[in-house]
């Protein structure tokens, strides 16, 4: 029996098992078994070198956005409108067969937009080119799930289920669970609050399913069994997702209003070029890009080329800003002067842990060499004379 058949059999057993207090331990073990099998499904086959036939796309720009959706929902047309890159678009399905990159120049930043082939139901099991598409989506900073507004809501649920089956968690944050494997000592179970979904016995059974008999685990929130399994697996990717409903020109205004009011959703029309500027602004907000302008001492700020920082890529503190310019800059840094919304007054003298906001202006002040001499005037800590008494020059005797 193959891995896919085993997963189907366990899913069938979970579907026919009644959910109550008596069966929660059995269901927890079944969920752990499915997670292990799906992890094996994503691993390269034995005997291979590990290199697959994926899409080789080099990272470029200050952020990467992936377009995911069913065939013929308008992904290639959206790429052409936003970036100017010509991606083949036709009336038949599976027009795009490989990954086509494009660059969006927005707010003095460069965002890489990837047009991926359409995925179908069963992509997590390897149908179509689902594995390659999902692998590129894992390396992205933001996912745009392009949906057909005239189709049913089932497409969104199918895509979300396929992405979660391979370890992609959309619009979720990592669970507050501390987990560490140990060599000896058994299993140490603790929690900072009352748990309603998991107890100590269920946690032990799931750990034993993974053949983990020595570990330390601490719950900082009321997490579920799925959250515990995600932490034990350790290969989950938590990524932001915006649901883009295309082709709103073929449905009624009431349906457009209903779709636009859903969380993390935006409505557009590539045919009539409607609401594309709002889509770009939403992408900018979701990616959390921060532009920081530099100001040389005694000169005007340079507003031509900002330093673009991101919370997902490194951070947005003064230390991250200095490391982005040069790694050795922190050694000579004394303090920085900041103008902008992150400062309380203009300018504010800040340290390395100060968090920068969008469109801040930063002036770097380095340490001076004179201050490293140990003081000034009669407060100097050392002199230019010889260190040993025997090396001092003897003065000539006075003439009498």
N, C-alpha and C positions, 0 to 999 in steps of 0.2 A: 504494500500500500504506500503510495507516494505522500508527500507532505500536504499537498492540496486536498487529497482525499481524507487525510487525518483531520485537517481543519474543518472540512465539511461535516465529518462525523461528530466532532465535538460541538460544533454549532447546532447540529440537529439535536444532540442530547441536551444542550442548554435551553433550546426552544421548548422542549417537551417537559422540562423540569419545572415544577411549581416553585415560585419564589416565596419563601417564608423563613422564619428564624431557624427552622430545622435543616434547611437546604443551603443556607448561605455559605457554610464551610465548603460544601461540595462545589457550588458555583464558583467560589473563589479559586479553588484548585483548577477547575476547568479553564477559567480565564488565564491563569498562569501558564497552563499547557499551551493555549492558543498563542499567547505572546511569545513563548519559546519557539514554537513552530514557525511563526511569521518571521522571527529573526533569522532562523535557518533558511527560510525561503529567500531572503534578501542577500545572503552570503553567496560569494562566487562558487561555482561548482568545484569539487575536489579535483586536483590535478591541473587546474588552470593557473596561469601566472598572475591572476588578479586583475589584469587589464581587460576591460569590456569594450563593447562597441557603443559607448556613450557619446554625448555631444561634447566636443572639445571647444569650449568657449572661454577665452581668457577674461578674467575680471577686469573691468575698466570703469573709470569714473568714481564718483563718490557714493554710489549705491547701485544695487541690482534689483530689478523688478521682473518677475516672471508672469507671463500670461498663460493661464491654465483654463481649459474648458473643453466642451464637447466639439466635435467637428462642425464647421459651418455656423459658428456663432458670431464671427466678425473679428477674430483676433488679428489676422493679417491686415485687415483694413484699418483697425485701430493703430497698429504699429506704423503703417504708412502715414496716417494722419498726424501722429504725435512726433515721429522722428524724421519723416521724409525718406526712410529706407523703403525701397520697393520690395514688397513681399507678395508673392503670387497669390491672387485671390480669384476664385471662380465659384460657380454655382454648385459644383459637386463637392462631396465630402473628401477629407484627407488630401486637400490641396498642398498643405505644408507637410513635408516629409522629414525635415531636419530642423535644427534650431537656427533661427535667423536673428542676429542681434541688431539693435539700433541705439542711438544716443539721443537723449532728450536734453536740450540746453534750457534750463529753467532756473531762475533766481541765481545766476552766476555759478551754477553747479551743473555737473554732468551726471546724468542718471542713465544707466544701461538698462534697456528694455529688451526682453527676450521673447520672441514669438516661438512658442513650442508647438509641436504637433498635437492634434486633438487626441484626447484619451477617451477610452470607452470603459464600460462597466467590466470589472475584472482586471483592471490595469495593475492592481497590487499583486496579482497572481502571475503577471508576466504577459498578459494579452496585449496585442498591439506593440507599441513602443512605450508602454506605461512605465517600466522601470527606469528608462533613461530620462523620461520627462520628470518623474518624481525626484530623481537624483539631482537634476538641475534646480528644481524647486527648493530642495533642502539647502542649497548654497545661496539662495536669494535672501534679500533683506525684507522683501514684501511680495506677497502673492496677490495678483489680480485675477479673481475667478470670474471669467466672462461667461455670462448666461444669456440665453435667449428669453426676452421678456414675454414672448408669445407662447412659450412652452410652459409646462407644468412646473411646480416647485420641486418635483421629484429629482430633477437634474442636480439641483444644489445639494440635496441629501445624498445622492449617489456619489458625487465628487467628494463631499466631506467624508463619507464613509471610506472611500478608496484611499484618501490621503491619510486618514487616521490609522488605517490598517498597516501602513508602512512607517508609522512613527512620526507623522507630521501633526502637530497640535495647533489648530488655527485659533487665533485670538484667545489664547490661554496663557497663563503664567505658570512657571514651574511650581510644583507643590512644595510647601514648607515642611519637608521631611529630611532629617539628617540621617544618612545611611553610610556606614563604613564597615568593610569586612575586616576581620581580625584572624589571627592564627590560632589563638586559644581563648578560653574564657567563656565559651558558650554564647548565647544570645541575650543581649541586654535590651529590654523593652521599656521605654519611658514615653510620657506624653505630658504636655503642658496644659492640656484641657481635656474635657470629657469627650470621648470618641463615641460616635453613634453608628458609624459604618464598619469600623474595624475594631476587633478586640485582640488580646494577646494570643489566644489560641489560633485564630485565623491567620495572624501574622506569622506564627511559627510554622503553620502548614504551608503557607506560600513560600517561605524561605527554604523549607525542606524540599519543596518541589524543585527549587533551583539548586539543591544540594549545598546549601549554605547552612552550616551548623555553628559558626562563630561569627558574630556580627554585633554591631551596636546601632540601634535605631531609635530615633527621637521624633515624635510627632509634634509639630508646632501649630497645627491646624487640624480641623475635623476633616481629614482626607478620606477618600473612598478607596476601595480595593484597586481600581484602575490606576489611581495616583500612586499607590504603593508599588504596583507592578512597573509603572513607568520609571520610578526612581531606581528600582533594582536593575532593570534593563540598562538604563544609563545612556541609551542612544536616541532619545527622543529630541525632536527639534521643535521649539516653540516659536512660531512665526506669526506675524500679523497678516491679515487677509482682508481685502475689500471686495465685496460682491458687486460686480459691474453688470447691470442689466442693460443689454443692447437691444436695438430695434424697438424702441418705445413709440416710434411713429406708426406702428401697426396695431396698437392696442388703445383702449379708451383712456380718458384722462383720470377716471376713478382708479383704474388699475395702476396707472403711473404713480398716482399719489400714494397708493397702498404700498407699492414697492419702495418708493423713496423714503417712507417713514420707518422702514425696517432698520434695525441696527447694523452698522458697518456696511451699508448699501448705498449705491449711487446709480442713477439712471442716465443713460446717454443714448445718442443715436448717431452712428457713424455715417449713415446715409445722408442725413440732413445736417451733420456736424453740430449737434446740440449738446450742450453741457460739458464740452471737453475741457474748458478752462477750469470748471469746478472739479473735474477729475484730477487735473494736475495739482491743484491746491490741496486736494484730499491726500494724494500720494505724498506730497511734501510734508504734510502734518503727520501722517502715519509713520513715515521713516524717521522723523525727528532730527532732520539735518540742521546744523547750527553753523552759520557763517560768521567768521571772526576776521576782522580787518586789522592789519598791522599799521603801526605808527612809528616811524623812526624818530629819534630824539631831535627836537628842534625843527621838525618838518611836518607837513600836512599828512593826514592818513592816506594810505593807498587803498582806494576803493575799486581798483581794477581787477585784482585777483585775490579773493578771500581764501582763508584757510577753512575748509569745510570739515567739521567734526560731526560725529554721530555717537549716540549712546550705545548702539549695537556694535559699532566698530571702534573700540578703544575707550571712548568716554569723552566728556565735554569739560573737563577741568583744565586749569592752567597748566598742570603737569602734562596732560595729554596734548595740549596745544604746543608746548615746548618740544615734546618728543616728536611731534608731527613735523616740526621745522628741522630739528637736528637732535640726535641723541645726546650729544655732549653739551647742549645748551643749559641743562639743569645744573651742571657743576659751577658755572660762572654766574648763575642767576642770583640776584639779590632780592628783588621784588618786581612786581609788574604794576602798571597804572592802567586802570580799566575805565572806559567810558561806555555807557549803555544801560540797558534795563536791569542788568544783574548787579549794578553798583548802587550804593545808597547815596553817594554824592559824586560830583565830577571834579577831578578824577578820584577814584578810590584806590588806595594802596592795598594790594591783595597778595596772598601767598599762593603756594602751589595747589592747594586743595579747593580753591575758589571755583565754583561752577559758572561757566560762561553761558550767556544766552545768545539768541540769534541777533546778528548785526552789531555785536559788541566791537569796540575798538581797544586794542591792547598795545601798550608800549612796554618793552622789556628793558629793565635797568640791571646792568651787570655790576659785579663787584669790581672795585677799583684796586689797582696794584698797590697804591700808597697805603690803603687800609690794611693790607696784609703785612706791612712792615712792623706792626705791633704798637702803633701809636705815633704821636707827633711831638716834636720839640723835646722838652725834658722828660716827657712821659714815654719815651721809646723804650722798648723792652730789650733792645740790644744795640750795640755800637758797631762801628766799622773797624775798631781796633782788634789786635790779635787776642785770641782766647786765652793763651797761656802767658804767665808772667815772664817766663824765660825768653819768650819771643819778642818781648817789648824792646823798643829801641831806647838805649840809655842816652839821656841828655848830656851834652857836654858840660863839664864843670864851669861854674861862673868864674869870670875873670876878676881877680881882686887886685 
